[in-house]
Amino acid sequence: MSSPWNRRPAGGASPLYLVDATLAELPRRPPPEAAASWARRLAGLGVERICGGELDDSGWSEEWVRLVRNSSCQPVLEFNLTPPNKVTPRWFRSQSGLAVRLMTPGEGLLDGLGFPGVTLAIPNATSLDPITLSNRIRLAESYGYHRLEIIGQQGRPWGRGLHSLLQFVLGLCGQIQVGWSCSDGLGLSLSQGLAAWQGGAQFLRVCLAGLGGTIPLEGMLRDVDTFQEFHQFAGRYLGIPMPNSS
C-alpha cells in the first residue's frame, strides 16, 4: 500500500519521521481504549512514534501501554518526563520499546532503563547564544541521548533564520537525530514545519488539528480518505472538531 504521507522533496538528505503528540496535547486524556486505537491506527500508517503525554502513576499510562502492546502494531511509545521528578513508576522500568522526552538534560536520570531513544527538547533554542546552544547539544551527546528537538515559538524563526539555525545544530550533532516542533505557532506552524523539513529536519512533532499551535498532523497527508478517517475518529473518540476536507 502506498504511503498516505507527503514525502521529502527531491534531493532531500534523509527520510522524515513523524512523532504524533495528539494525546499529549488534549485538554483531557481519552479512555485508554480509544487512545490505544488511535496509536494502533497511526502505527499502521507508518507513524514512527506516539507520545502519551506526561508520565504518571495514575494507571492511565500503564493501561495505554498494555493495550497497544497487546496488538500486532508495535510503535515506539513516548512519555514526557520532567525533572526534578526523577522517579519513574515500577511498571515503566519493566517495559521495553518505550521512549522518553526531556526538557532538561539530567545526568544519570535514565541509567539502566534501556530506552530505545531519549529526546532532549530545547524550547528556547532561538534565543540561546551559539555557545550555550553548543554546550546543550554536547551535553545531550555525552549523556547518550538519541534525538534533539528544536522548538519554534510563535512563528519564529522563519526563512533563512530557520535554515541557518538547523544547519548550525546539524553541524554540531554526531549521531543525534535533529527534529523540529512548534509551540503557539500563530497559524504558521505547518509552513514552518515544512520549511524545517526542507532545511534538513529528520523528524517532525505533529498533532491532530494543530492543538497547542503545533504542526497539524493532517497537513502532512496527501490522501483524502485518510483525512476523512482522522476527521471521524477525532470527533468520535478524541472530542476534537476538525474542518471539512472540501
Summary of the structure (lengths in Angstrom):
residues: 246
radius of gyration: 17.4
end to end distance: 24.3
largest distance: 50.8
contacts: 770
relative contact order: 0.15
helix: 39%
strand: 21%
